[in-house]
């Protein structure tokens, strides 16, 4: 493993930086075809989607703008609370805009389905969803990712923007956090 300082806290690498980059490039070509000349607004969900937004936006070669929202999700635990609260709202009026909602991971899908409905209610012309990762639980809810990076098993992962108590976001790959780490902090 390439993380000498934290490698004892990680069980395995699930998706490498190289796999992420290649898949995002493929999806970017698909988005360009689907956009067909329409201006795109990328909406990133802070803080986890920072890396995905950065890579996806630079992989795209069509006109686009970016905005950000922050919503409450897991806090410091590892299971979804189901409570969505806006911590930072958009700066942009999205009425009539084609929005691509960019998320790091879909687990229960509660966050994204709430966000999608919220953006539609503001009059966006279209709201599509890009998710870098998806867990098996996501198939149970009414949320379809228009663009999906990778399906992963139902394990708590960190890296590529994903954190545990604000740590590990900077890791270049997606890795399974050793359950020892959260057992220690409980
Ligand atoms: P959902 O509402 O789909 O259950 O949860 C989505 C949010 O939960 C994600 O944006 C992310 O912040 C967090 N989340 C879900 N699964 C994981 C995971 O395995 N690791 C981390 N670090 N966060 C996760």
Boltz pocket constraint, residues with backbone or C-beta under 6 A from the ligand:
constraints:
  - pocket:
      binder: B
      contacts: [[A, 48], [A, 73], [A, 74], [A, 80], [A, 103], [A, 104], [A, 105], [A, 106], [A, 107], [A, 108], [A, 109], [A, 110], [A, 111], [A, 112], [A, 155], [A, 156], [A, 157], [A, 158], [A, 162], [A, 163], [A, 164]]
      max_distance: 6.0
